[in-house]
Amino acid sequence: MKLIKHLLDAKGRDVESIAPDGSVLDAILQMAEKGIGALLVLEEGALVGIVTERDYARKVILKGRSSEDTPVRDIMTADVIAATSDDSVQNCMNMMTNKHCRHLPVVDNGKISGMISIGDLVKAIIADQKEEIEQLGQYISS
């Protein structure tokens, strides 16, 4: 079974972030520009939250707030659920399912190692299943 460090080795460890005092508009523009659905919220290099498109929809749009005037800290999720590089893909899938989240920062020894999405996990699971099916097919035909 694949570990998160294997996913990060393949996809890269770069993360996109914003400061808690940044505007929600800046966060949404950054997500749109990068084609991503979440940003880590970092203060002096420390992870203090995560802000997602879902946060924007539920805490800005539906509440009639201004994207320009609302700081990220007002809508971010401060109680961040994180994975480690040594977590399994299946463990992270269970975490995301149970906690109803789509993005997990990867934190090792207090430092950010990367970020994974539910899409990353689904791709890894499909690749593992495909490999297993091919091996079974070879076993049966031999």
MDTraj code that builds the backbone (N, CA, C; nanometers):
import mdtraj as md
import numpy as np

residues = "MET LYS LEU ILE LYS HIS LEU LEU ASP ALA LYS GLY ARG ASP VAL GLU SER ILE ALA PRO ASP GLY SER VAL LEU ASP ALA ILE LEU GLN MET ALA GLU LYS GLY ILE GLY ALA LEU LEU VAL LEU GLU GLU GLY ALA LEU VAL GLY ILE VAL THR GLU ARG ASP TYR ALA ARG LYS VAL ILE LEU LYS GLY ARG SER SER GLU ASP THR PRO VAL ARG ASP ILE MET THR ALA ASP VAL ILE ALA ALA THR SER ASP ASP SER VAL GLN ASN CYS MET ASN MET MET THR ASN LYS HIS CYS ARG HIS LEU PRO VAL VAL ASP ASN GLY LYS ILE SER GLY MET ILE SER ILE GLY ASP LEU VAL LYS ALA ILE ILE ALA ASP GLN LYS GLU GLU ILE GLU GLN LEU GLY GLN TYR ILE SER SER".split()
xyz = np.array([
    [0.0841, -0.1185, 0.0000],
    [0.0000, 0.0000, 0.0000],
    [0.0886, 0.1250, 0.0000],
    [0.0494, 0.2222, -0.0782],
    [0.1289, 0.3440, -0.0908],
    [0.1164, 0.4317, 0.0328],
    [0.2256, 0.5005, 0.0582],
    [0.2283, 0.5974, 0.1663],
    [0.2195, 0.7379, 0.1074],
    [0.1836, 0.8322, 0.1901],
    [0.1695, 0.9701, 0.1447],
    [0.3015, 1.0249, 0.0907],
    [0.4132, 0.9821, 0.1480],
    [0.5418, 1.0312, 0.0966],
    [0.5611, 0.9911, -0.0494],
    [0.5069, 0.8770, -0.0908],
    [0.5174, 0.8356, -0.2310],
    [0.4346, 0.9272, -0.3211],
    [0.3168, 0.9668, -0.2739],
    [0.2342, 1.0606, -0.3518],
    [0.3053, 1.1952, -0.3663],
    [0.3635, 1.2421, -0.2555],
    [0.4320, 1.3713, -0.2595],
    [0.5562, 1.3666, -0.3474],
    [0.6257, 1.2524, -0.3470],
    [0.7419, 1.2379, -0.4344],
    [0.7008, 1.2514, -0.5799],
    [0.5838, 1.1996, -0.6135],
    [0.5360, 1.2034, -0.7518],
    [0.4765, 1.3392, -0.7894],
    [0.3984, 1.3979, -0.7006],
    [0.3266, 1.5212, -0.7358],
    [0.4016, 1.6479, -0.6993],
    [0.4941, 1.6382, -0.6083],
    [0.5677, 1.7553, -0.5625],
    [0.5234, 1.7971, -0.4235],
    [0.6094, 1.8729, -0.3604],
    [0.5850, 1.9118, -0.2215],
    [0.5546, 2.0601, -0.2052],
    [0.5463, 2.1312, -0.3165],
    [0.5155, 2.2739, -0.3081],
    [0.3737, 2.2940, -0.2567],
    [0.3553, 2.3948, -0.1745],
    [0.2225, 2.4296, -0.1251],
    [0.1974, 2.5773, -0.1504],
    [0.0730, 2.6093, -0.1683],
    [0.0320, 2.7486, -0.1830],
    [-0.0234, 2.7940, -0.0488],
    [0.0070, 2.9194, -0.0137],
    [-0.0367, 2.9674, 0.1164],
    [-0.0734, 3.1144, 0.1114],
    [-0.1351, 3.1586, 0.2192],
    [-0.1721, 3.2984, 0.2368],
    [-0.1601, 3.3297, 0.3852],
    [-0.1398, 3.4555, 0.4167],
    [-0.1331, 3.4989, 0.5568],
    [-0.2753, 3.5162, 0.6109],
    [-0.2934, 3.5013, 0.7410],
    [-0.4278, 3.5149, 0.7982],
    [-0.4887, 3.6535, 0.7783],
    [-0.4050, 3.7558, 0.7629],
    [-0.4560, 3.8911, 0.7416],
    [-0.4849, 3.9212, 0.5948],
    [-0.4496, 3.8288, 0.5057],
    [-0.4799, 3.8474, 0.3645],
    [-0.6304, 3.8506, 0.3421],
    [-0.6725, 3.9157, 0.2366],
    [-0.8168, 3.9237, 0.2095],
    [-0.8671, 3.7943, 0.1473],
    [-0.9929, 3.7677, 0.1691],
    [-1.0559, 3.6510, 0.1088],
    [-1.0494, 3.6630, -0.0430],
    [-1.0639, 3.7839, -0.0957],
    [-1.0547, 3.8029, -0.2404],
    [-0.9181, 3.7584, -0.2913],
    [-0.8110, 3.7957, -0.2212],
    [-0.6770, 3.7526, -0.2622],
    [-0.6654, 3.6006, -0.2578],
    [-0.7241, 3.5382, -0.1575],
    [-0.7193, 3.3918, -0.1465],
    [-0.7913, 3.3267, -0.2642],
    [-0.9087, 3.3763, -0.2970],
    [-0.9873, 3.3183, -0.4073],
    [-0.9166, 3.3415, -0.5409],
    [-0.8591, 3.4589, -0.5592],
    [-0.7848, 3.4858, -0.6827],
    [-0.6651, 3.3927, -0.6958],
    [-0.5944, 3.3699, -0.5853],
    [-0.4786, 3.2809, -0.5872],
    [-0.5213, 3.1373, -0.6189],
    [-0.6304, 3.0921, -0.5585],
    [-0.6788, 2.9572, -0.5866],
    [-0.7189, 2.9433, -0.7332],
    [-0.7872, 3.0442, -0.7854],
    [-0.8308, 3.0396, -0.9258],
    [-0.7099, 3.0386, -1.0193],
    [-0.6109, 3.1222, -0.9897],
    [-0.4905, 3.1304, -1.0734],
    [-0.4143, 2.9983, -1.0750],
    [-0.4078, 2.9315, -0.9612],
    [-0.3321, 2.8064, -0.9490],
    [-0.4168, 2.6828, -0.9808],
    [-0.5474, 2.7005, -0.9954],
    [-0.6354, 2.5866, -1.0241],
    [-0.6450, 2.4901, -0.9073],
    [-0.6502, 2.5447, -0.7863],
    [-0.6562, 2.4626, -0.6654],
    [-0.7776, 2.5022, -0.5817],
    [-0.8121, 2.4182, -0.4860],
    [-0.9310, 2.4431, -0.4055],
    [-0.9037, 2.4803, -0.2616],
    [-0.7764, 2.4942, -0.2226],
    [-0.7456, 2.5268, -0.0837],
    [-0.6079, 2.5903, -0.0730],
    [-0.5930, 2.6720, 0.0287],
    [-0.4644, 2.7335, 0.0614],
    [-0.4344, 2.7078, 0.2081],
    [-0.3096, 2.6833, 0.2381],
    [-0.2695, 2.6782, 0.3777],
    [-0.2595, 2.8218, 0.4276],
    [-0.2959, 2.8426, 0.5518],
    [-0.2840, 2.9743, 0.6120],
    [-0.1629, 2.9684, 0.7050],
    [-0.0609, 3.0463, 0.6694],
    [0.0651, 3.0440, 0.7426],
    [0.0920, 3.1802, 0.8059],
    [0.1358, 3.1746, 0.9304],
    [0.1760, 3.2964, 1.0006],
    [0.3183, 3.2753, 1.0496],
    [0.4112, 3.3533, 0.9945],
    [0.5535, 3.3388, 1.0251],
    [0.6007, 3.1944, 1.0050],
    [0.5517, 3.1326, 0.8969],
    [0.5917, 2.9971, 0.8616],
    [0.5173, 2.8862, 0.9334],
    [0.4362, 2.9221, 1.0317],
    [0.3624, 2.8210, 1.1086],
    [0.2213, 2.8037, 1.0516],
    [0.1766, 2.6791, 1.0456],
    [0.0421, 2.6479, 0.9979],
    [-0.0597, 2.6880, 1.1035],
    [-0.1459, 2.7838, 1.0677],
    [-0.2493, 2.8290, 1.1618],
    [-0.3899, 2.8013, 1.1111],
    [-0.4010, 2.7525, 0.9868],
    [-0.5331, 2.7224, 0.9337],
    [-0.5272, 2.6781, 0.7894],
    [-0.6465, 2.6539, 0.7372],
    [-0.6633, 2.6209, 0.5961],
    [-0.7891, 2.6925, 0.5490],
    [-0.7849, 2.7450, 0.4288],
    [-0.9017, 2.8120, 0.3719],
    [-0.9324, 2.7453, 0.2389],
    [-1.0597, 2.7149, 0.2179],
    [-1.1017, 2.6408, 0.0991],
    [-1.2127, 2.7149, 0.0242],
    [-1.2381, 2.6681, -0.0966],
    [-1.3504, 2.7220, -0.1736],
    [-1.4807, 2.7020, -0.0968],
    [-1.4909, 2.5930, -0.0271],
    [-1.6111, 2.5652, 0.0528],
    [-1.6275, 2.6692, 0.1635],
    [-1.5165, 2.7067, 0.2289],
    [-1.5226, 2.8128, 0.3300],
    [-1.5757, 2.9414, 0.2681],
    [-1.5258, 2.9726, 0.1504],
    [-1.5689, 3.0938, 0.0807],
    [-1.7193, 3.0903, 0.0533],
    [-1.7651, 2.9797, -0.0006],
    [-1.9070, 2.9694, -0.0347],
    [-1.9963, 2.9789, 0.0890],
    [-1.9570, 2.9137, 0.1955],
    [-2.0420, 2.9066, 0.3150],
    [-2.0269, 3.0248, 0.4101],
    [-1.9082, 3.0823, 0.4144],
    [-1.8830, 3.1848, 0.5164],
    [-1.8715, 3.3261, 0.4615],
    [-1.8696, 3.3395, 0.3299],
    [-1.8639, 3.4726, 0.2697],
    [-1.9889, 3.4941, 0.1859],
    [-2.0042, 3.4167, 0.0812],
    [-2.1155, 3.4365, -0.0114],
    [-2.2498, 3.4226, 0.0596],
    [-2.2706, 3.3122, 0.1284],
    [-2.4007, 3.2878, 0.1916],
    [-2.4296, 3.3824, 0.3077],
    [-2.3275, 3.4444, 0.3635],
    [-2.3477, 3.5371, 0.4752],
    [-2.3423, 3.6838, 0.4305],
    [-2.3291, 3.7048, 0.3000],
    [-2.3310, 3.8399, 0.2464],
    [-2.2116, 3.9255, 0.2846],
    [-2.0989, 3.8634, 0.3123],
    [-1.9774, 3.9377, 0.3467],
    [-1.9083, 3.9865, 0.2207],
    [-1.8202, 4.0820, 0.2382],
    [-1.7399, 4.1335, 0.1282],
    [-1.6093, 4.0556, 0.1189],
    [-1.5795, 4.0060, 0.0000],
    [-1.4546, 3.9322, -0.0213],
    [-1.3331, 4.0219, -0.0030],
    [-1.3465, 4.1483, -0.0382],
    [-1.2351, 4.2425, -0.0276],
    [-1.2065, 4.2814, 0.1164],
    [-1.3107, 4.2903, 0.1986],
    [-1.2957, 4.3420, 0.3353],
    [-1.2834, 4.2335, 0.4415],
    [-1.3064, 4.1093, 0.4053],
    [-1.3021, 4.0009, 0.5033],
    [-1.1635, 3.9379, 0.5036],
    [-1.0972, 3.9353, 0.6197],
    [-0.9669, 3.8689, 0.6254],
    [-0.9836, 3.7168, 0.6287],
    [-0.8856, 3.6482, 0.5763],
    [-0.8870, 3.5023, 0.5715],
    [-0.9095, 3.4427, 0.7102],
    [-0.8520, 3.5032, 0.8141],
    [-0.8642, 3.4484, 0.9489],
    [-1.0103, 3.4353, 0.9942],
    [-1.1003, 3.5177, 0.9356],
    [-1.2410, 3.5132, 0.9747],
    [-1.3159, 3.3943, 0.9159],
    [-1.2612, 3.3334, 0.8111],
    [-1.3333, 3.2213, 0.7489],
    [-1.2543, 3.0914, 0.7460],
    [-1.1256, 3.0972, 0.7805],
    [-1.0417, 2.9767, 0.7727],
    [-1.0841, 2.8745, 0.8777],
    [-1.0462, 2.7508, 0.8539],
    [-1.0604, 2.6456, 0.9528],
    [-0.9309, 2.6430, 1.0320],
    [-0.9407, 2.6747, 1.1609],
    [-0.8202, 2.6833, 1.2441],
    [-0.7803, 2.5477, 1.3017],
    [-0.8761, 2.4608, 1.3209],
    [-0.8482, 2.3276, 1.3756],
    [-0.8146, 2.2348, 1.2589],
    [-0.6911, 2.2443, 1.2138],
    [-0.6498, 2.1756, 1.0913],
    [-0.6210, 2.0280, 1.1179],
    [-0.6807, 1.9445, 1.0360],
    [-0.6525, 1.8014, 1.0380],
    [-0.5374, 1.7800, 0.9406],
    [-0.4338, 1.7108, 0.9841],
    [-0.3158, 1.6927, 0.8996],
    [-0.2763, 1.5465, 0.8942],
    [-0.2049, 1.5128, 0.7894],
    [-0.1470, 1.3800, 0.7716],
    [0.0032, 1.3912, 0.7907],
    [0.0686, 1.2768, 0.7959],
    [0.2143, 1.2735, 0.7945],
    [0.2576, 1.1984, 0.6689],
    [0.3827, 1.2114, 0.6333],
    [0.4350, 1.1421, 0.5160],
    [0.4279, 0.9907, 0.5291],
    [0.4271, 0.9417, 0.6520],
    [0.4232, 0.7972, 0.6750],
    [0.2821, 0.7400, 0.6842],
    [0.1806, 0.8254, 0.6741],
    [0.0428, 0.7754, 0.6717],
    [0.0172, 0.7014, 0.5410],
    [-0.0704, 0.6043, 0.5464],
    [-0.1087, 0.5326, 0.4246],
    [-0.2160, 0.6107, 0.3499],
    [-0.2266, 0.5830, 0.2216],
    [-0.3308, 0.6432, 0.1396],
    [-0.4671, 0.6079, 0.1989],
    [-0.4858, 0.4822, 0.2382],
    [-0.6145, 0.4386, 0.2929],
    [-0.6477, 0.5108, 0.4236],
    [-0.5489, 0.5299, 0.5096],
    [-0.5712, 0.6011, 0.6351],
    [-0.6167, 0.7444, 0.6085],
    [-0.5528, 0.8098, 0.5114],
    [-0.5901, 0.9472, 0.4779],
    [-0.7283, 0.9538, 0.4148],
    [-0.7610, 0.8541, 0.3332],
    [-0.8952, 0.8485, 0.2749],
    [-0.9993, 0.8361, 0.3867],
    [-0.9712, 0.7525, 0.4856],
    [-1.0628, 0.7382, 0.5991],
    [-1.0746, 0.8683, 0.6772],
    [-0.9610, 0.9359, 0.6995],
    [-0.9626, 1.0647, 0.7706],
    [-1.0499, 1.1656, 0.6980],
    [-1.0286, 1.1772, 0.5670],
    [-1.1036, 1.2754, 0.4893],
    [-1.2527, 1.2422, 0.4875],
    [-1.2840, 1.1148, 0.4762],
    [-1.4242, 1.0735, 0.4754],
    [-1.4902, 1.1023, 0.6093],
    [-1.4234, 1.0666, 0.7163],
    [-1.4806, 1.0847, 0.8501],
    [-1.4910, 1.2315, 0.8904],
    [-1.3962, 1.3123, 0.8466],
    [-1.3940, 1.4543, 0.8851],
    [-1.4567, 1.5450, 0.7796],
    [-1.5040, 1.4875, 0.6685],
    [-1.5705, 1.5619, 0.5618],
    [-1.4832, 1.6757, 0.5083],
    [-1.3578, 1.6425, 0.4771],
    [-1.2689, 1.7429, 0.4197],
    [-1.2112, 1.6898, 0.2892],
    [-1.1622, 1.7798, 0.2067],
    [-1.1115, 1.7435, 0.0743],
    [-0.9626, 1.7674, 0.0577],
    [-0.9008, 1.8300, 0.1565],
    [-0.7581, 1.8616, 0.1505],
    [-0.6934, 1.8339, 0.2845],
    [-0.5732, 1.7777, 0.2799],
    [-0.4972, 1.7514, 0.4020],
    [-0.3561, 1.8058, 0.3867],
    [-0.3174, 1.8968, 0.4755],
    [-0.1761, 1.9330, 0.4793],
    [-0.0980, 1.8125, 0.5304],
    [0.0239, 1.7989, 0.4841],
    [0.1118, 1.6927, 0.5321],
    [0.2183, 1.7606, 0.6181],
    [0.2226, 1.7217, 0.7450],
    [0.3119, 1.7857, 0.8410],
    [0.3982, 1.6783, 0.9067],
    [0.5272, 1.6984, 0.8993],
    [0.6236, 1.6065, 0.9605],
    [0.7125, 1.6844, 1.0562],
    [0.7151, 1.6407, 1.1804],
    [0.7982, 1.7055, 1.2824],
    [0.7749, 1.8560, 1.2879],
    [0.6472, 1.8952, 1.2780],
    [0.6109, 2.0363, 1.2877],
    [0.6349, 2.1186, 1.1626],
    [0.6841, 2.0564, 1.0547],
    [0.7108, 2.1291, 0.9305],
    [0.6208, 2.0778, 0.8189],
    [0.5777, 2.1688, 0.7338],
    [0.4895, 2.1328, 0.6231],
    [0.5697, 2.0609, 0.5156],
    [0.5227, 1.9410, 0.4795],
    [0.5897, 1.8606, 0.3775],
    [0.5166, 1.8644, 0.2439],
    [0.3920, 1.9113, 0.2448],
    [0.3129, 1.9148, 0.1226],
    [0.1659, 1.9206, 0.1542],
    [0.0857, 1.8959, 0.0509],
    [-0.0598, 1.8941, 0.0671],
    [-0.1156, 1.7915, -0.0295],
    [-0.2149, 1.7168, 0.0169],
    [-0.2817, 1.6205, -0.0702],
    [-0.4303, 1.6524, -0.0758],
    [-0.4910, 1.6116, -0.1850],
    [-0.6346, 1.6306, -0.2025],
    [-0.7018, 1.4945, -0.2155],
    [-0.8311, 1.4957, -0.2056],
    [-0.9076, 1.3725, -0.2224],
    [-0.8812, 1.3152, -0.3617],
    [-0.8616, 1.4024, -0.4602],
    [-0.8308, 1.3568, -0.5960],
    [-0.6994, 1.2818, -0.6031],
    [-0.6000, 1.3289, -0.5291],
    [-0.4709, 1.2599, -0.5247],
    [-0.4882, 1.1183, -0.4700],
    [-0.5693, 1.1063, -0.3660],
    [-0.5910, 0.9755, -0.3039],
    [-0.6678, 0.8816, -0.3961],
    [-0.7705, 0.9336, -0.4614],
    [-0.8495, 0.8509, -0.5535],
    [-0.7608, 0.8000, -0.6673],
    [-0.6766, 0.8866, -0.7226],
    [-0.5851, 0.8436, -0.8295],
    [-0.4919, 0.7335, -0.7809],
    [-0.4406, 0.7472, -0.6595],
    [-0.3493, 0.6462, -0.6051],
    [-0.4205, 0.5134, -0.5839],
    [-0.5426, 0.5182, -0.5346],
    [-0.6189, 0.3953, -0.5108],
    [-0.6508, 0.3267, -0.6431],
    [-0.6899, 0.4039, -0.7428],
    [-0.7199, 0.3470, -0.8756],
    [-0.5947, 0.2840, -0.9354],
    [-0.4809, 0.3512, -0.9239],
    [-0.3552, 0.2964, -0.9774],
    [-0.3190, 0.1659, -0.9074],
    [-0.3362, 0.1602, -0.7749],
    [-0.3078, 0.0367, -0.7005],
    [-0.4008, -0.0760, -0.7438],
    [-0.5278, -0.0452, -0.7621],
    [-0.6235, -0.1469, -0.8040],
    [-0.5930, -0.1965, -0.9453],
    [-0.5554, -0.1063, -1.0329],
    [-0.5207, -0.1448, -1.1697],
    [-0.4010, -0.2390, -1.1685],
    [-0.3000, -0.2055, -1.0882],
    [-0.1813, -0.2898, -1.0780],
    [-0.2172, -0.4284, -1.0229],
    [-0.3022, -0.4305, -0.9231],
    [-0.3437, -0.5586, -0.8645],
    [-0.4216, -0.6431, -0.9654],
    [-0.5076, -0.5799, -1.0414],
    [-0.5849, -0.6514, -1.1442],
    [-0.4912, -0.7099, -1.2495],
    [-0.3912, -0.6312, -1.2918],
    [-0.2948, -0.6803, -1.3904],
    [-0.2159, -0.7992, -1.3354],
    [-0.1746, -0.7921, -1.2098],
    [-0.1013, -0.9030, -1.1494],
    [-0.1878, -1.0273, -1.1386],
    [-0.3132, -1.0101, -1.1023],
    [-0.4048, -1.1248, -1.0956],
    [-0.4254, -1.1859, -1.2335],
    [-0.4379, -1.0981, -1.3343],
    [-0.4537, -1.1474, -1.4721],
    [-0.3322, -1.2269, -1.5171],
    [-0.2143, -1.1819, -1.4816],
    [-0.0918, -1.2546, -1.5167],
    [-0.0855, -1.3879, -1.4415],
    [-0.1269, -1.3868, -1.3180],
    [-0.1257, -1.5091, -1.2362],
    [-0.2214, -1.6134, -1.2961],
    [-0.3395, -1.5686, -1.3334],
    [-0.4416, -1.6593, -1.3876],
    [-0.3960, -1.7173, -1.5226],
    [-0.3339, -1.6326, -1.6045],
    [-0.2950, -1.6788, -1.7379],
    [-0.1649, -1.7603, -1.7389],
    [-0.0955, -1.7673, -1.6273],
    [0.0304, -1.8418, -1.6276],
    [0.0124, -1.9837, -1.5784],
])
top = md.Topology()
chain = top.add_chain()
for i, resn in enumerate(residues, 1):
    res = top.add_residue(resn, chain, resSeq=i)
    for name in ("N", "CA", "C"):
        top.add_atom(name, md.element.get_by_symbol(name[0]), res)
traj = md.Trajectory(xyz[None], top)
